[in-house]
């Protein structure tokens, strides 16, 4: 019995022809579907660059919730510090 997968509704995607050609070649060579190749490619992207983007967004949201000072504000505060003041 085949395991039921949690799949989205079908989506439409336009690709540059050279990217589609590469996907179709990989699919043919590996005896897989174009969808299989595209899902693998998207998962690889999300595990690398996509993860970096998600982590950066999470850090920004956490900083906003904690009231962290923006770098420009911090530098302006340092500029206002008088000589002899503790930094």
C-alpha positions as YAML, in Angstrom:
chain: A
units: angstrom
residues:
- id: 1
  name: UNK
  ca: [0.00, 0.00, 0.00]
- id: 2
  name: UNK
  ca: [1.42, 3.39, -1.05]
- id: 3
  name: UNK
  ca: [1.90, 5.99, 1.67]
- id: 4
  name: UNK
  ca: [-0.41, 8.98, 1.17]
- id: 5
  name: UNK
  ca: [1.53, 12.20, 0.66]
- id: 6
  name: UNK
  ca: [0.50, 15.65, 1.79]
- id: 7
  name: UNK
  ca: [0.47, 17.59, -1.49]
- id: 8
  name: UNK
  ca: [-0.67, 21.08, -2.40]
- id: 9
  name: UNK
  ca: [-3.10, 21.88, -5.15]
- id: 10
  name: UNK
  ca: [-1.34, 22.07, -8.53]
- id: 11
  name: UNK
  ca: [0.53, 25.32, -9.20]
- id: 12
  name: UNK
  ca: [1.54, 27.00, -12.45]
- id: 13
  name: UNK
  ca: [5.16, 28.01, -12.89]
- id: 14
  name: UNK
  ca: [6.91, 29.64, -15.83]
- id: 15
  name: UNK
  ca: [10.59, 28.77, -16.19]
- id: 16
  name: UNK
  ca: [13.33, 29.94, -18.48]
- id: 17
  name: UNK
  ca: [13.65, 27.41, -21.30]
- id: 18
  name: UNK
  ca: [17.22, 26.50, -20.36]
- id: 19
  name: UNK
  ca: [16.15, 25.65, -16.81]
- id: 20
  name: UNK
  ca: [13.26, 23.54, -18.06]
- id: 21
  name: UNK
  ca: [15.59, 21.76, -20.50]
- id: 22
  name: UNK
  ca: [17.96, 20.90, -17.66]
- id: 23
  name: UNK
  ca: [15.08, 19.67, -15.48]
- id: 24
  name: UNK
  ca: [13.75, 17.48, -18.29]
- id: 25
  name: UNK
  ca: [17.23, 16.07, -18.97]
- id: 26
  name: UNK
  ca: [17.79, 15.22, -15.30]
- id: 27
  name: UNK
  ca: [14.31, 13.68, -15.10]
- id: 28
  name: UNK
  ca: [14.89, 11.55, -18.19]
- id: 29
  name: UNK
  ca: [18.35, 10.35, -17.08]
- id: 30
  name: UNK
  ca: [17.17, 9.52, -13.57]
- id: 31
  name: UNK
  ca: [13.84, 8.01, -14.70]
- id: 32
  name: UNK
  ca: [11.97, 10.50, -12.54]
- id: 33
  name: UNK
  ca: [9.24, 13.03, -13.25]
- id: 34
  name: UNK
  ca: [9.83, 16.72, -13.80]
- id: 35
  name: UNK
  ca: [7.88, 17.37, -10.60]
- id: 36
  name: UNK
  ca: [10.21, 15.08, -8.64]
- id: 37
  name: UNK
  ca: [13.27, 16.95, -9.94]
- id: 38
  name: UNK
  ca: [11.72, 20.37, -9.22]
- id: 39
  name: UNK
  ca: [10.70, 19.39, -5.69]
- id: 40
  name: UNK
  ca: [14.23, 18.12, -4.98]
- id: 41
  name: UNK
  ca: [15.68, 21.37, -6.33]
- id: 42
  name: UNK
  ca: [13.32, 23.47, -4.22]
- id: 43
  name: UNK
  ca: [14.10, 21.44, -1.10]
- id: 44
  name: UNK
  ca: [17.83, 21.92, -1.72]
- id: 45
  name: UNK
  ca: [17.31, 25.67, -2.11]
- id: 46
  name: UNK
  ca: [15.19, 25.88, 1.05]
- id: 47
  name: UNK
  ca: [17.81, 23.91, 3.02]
- id: 48
  name: UNK
  ca: [20.57, 26.33, 1.98]
- id: 49
  name: UNK
  ca: [19.82, 29.90, 0.85]
- id: 50
  name: UNK
  ca: [16.16, 29.70, 1.86]
- id: 51
  name: UNK
  ca: [17.18, 28.66, 5.40]
- id: 52
  name: UNK
  ca: [19.48, 31.70, 5.61]
- id: 53
  name: UNK
  ca: [16.61, 33.99, 4.61]
- id: 54
  name: UNK
  ca: [14.23, 32.39, 7.12]
- id: 55
  name: UNK
  ca: [16.85, 32.58, 9.91]
- id: 56
  name: UNK
  ca: [17.55, 36.26, 9.16]
- id: 57
  name: UNK
  ca: [13.83, 37.04, 9.23]
- id: 58
  name: UNK
  ca: [13.45, 35.23, 12.56]
- id: 59
  name: UNK
  ca: [16.39, 37.19, 13.99]
- id: 60
  name: UNK
  ca: [14.89, 40.49, 12.79]
- id: 61
  name: UNK
  ca: [11.53, 39.66, 14.34]
- id: 62
  name: UNK
  ca: [13.18, 38.61, 17.62]
- id: 63
  name: UNK
  ca: [15.20, 41.84, 17.71]
- id: 64
  name: UNK
  ca: [12.05, 43.89, 17.12]
- id: 65
  name: UNK
  ca: [10.22, 42.08, 19.92]
- id: 66
  name: UNK
  ca: [13.15, 42.55, 22.32]
- id: 67
  name: UNK
  ca: [13.48, 46.24, 21.48]
- id: 68
  name: UNK
  ca: [17.03, 45.82, 20.24]
- id: 69
  name: UNK
  ca: [18.66, 49.05, 19.08]
- id: 70
  name: UNK
  ca: [19.32, 49.52, 15.39]
- id: 71
  name: UNK
  ca: [23.01, 49.87, 14.50]
- id: 72
  name: UNK
  ca: [22.58, 53.50, 13.36]
- id: 73
  name: UNK
  ca: [20.96, 54.39, 16.69]
- id: 74
  name: UNK
  ca: [23.72, 52.65, 18.61]
- id: 75
  name: UNK
  ca: [26.43, 54.50, 16.65]
- id: 76
  name: UNK
  ca: [24.67, 57.83, 17.22]
- id: 77
  name: UNK
  ca: [24.56, 57.10, 20.96]
- id: 78
  name: UNK
  ca: [28.27, 56.33, 20.93]
- id: 79
  name: UNK
  ca: [28.99, 59.60, 19.10]
- id: 80
  name: UNK
  ca: [27.14, 61.49, 21.85]
- id: 81
  name: UNK
  ca: [29.27, 59.88, 24.57]
- id: 82
  name: UNK
  ca: [31.52, 62.48, 26.18]
- id: 83
  name: UNK
  ca: [35.23, 61.89, 26.59]
- id: 84
  name: UNK
  ca: [35.85, 60.12, 29.87]
- id: 85
  name: UNK
  ca: [32.41, 58.49, 29.90]
- id: 86
  name: UNK
  ca: [32.29, 54.74, 30.06]
- id: 87
  name: UNK
  ca: [31.27, 53.22, 26.78]
...
